[in-house]
Amino acid sequence: MTGPAAWPPAPIKTERLVLRASEARDRDAFVELFSSPEVGTYIGGSQSREEVDRTAPEVPGRRHGVFVVELDGEMIGMISFDVVDEGRELGYLFLPSSWGKGFAYEACVAALDWYAATHPDELLTSCTQVANTASMRLLAKLGFTEGEHFEAYGAEQCHWRQ
């Protein structure tokens, strides 16, 4: 595994979105994201809004490898590159109001381009619940290859590799 790329990078702009480091102004959106029952469906459940609000730092998501996805000046989701045994793992969460509009694909393509330029030859994986058909389609569209299925968190999961 190569050393970490400079963080945070300059904001990455796509046709509709900006990928950038988290800021204090994103806190309410992070609280909404992690307390959303819809978002929690495939990630082991959500926490209560009160619990997330109580435990979230002033600037949530402010760590290496986490991009806020912004639309028209507002956070709509996040993309992360977390260190795992095999290398790094792509993760993404978006607010339900942004689902079905191509934002996740657009943001992930930009983030993957950044990743390829800053982490050449480093293995990238992702995992999702098999029941999350939208995520399964997204990973395939992004060029990941479906791998082994396994049971975790009370549901069938799929491990993907790029």
Secondary structure, DSSP 4 states (H G I P E B T S, - for coil): -PPPPPSSPPPEE-SSEEEE---GGGHHHHHHHHH-HHHHTTTT----HHHHHHHS-SSTT-STTEEEEEETTEEEEEEEEEEETTEEEEEEEE-GGGTTTTHHHHHHHHHHHHHHHHSTT--EEEEEETT-HHHHHHHHHTT-EEEEEEEETTEEEEEEE-
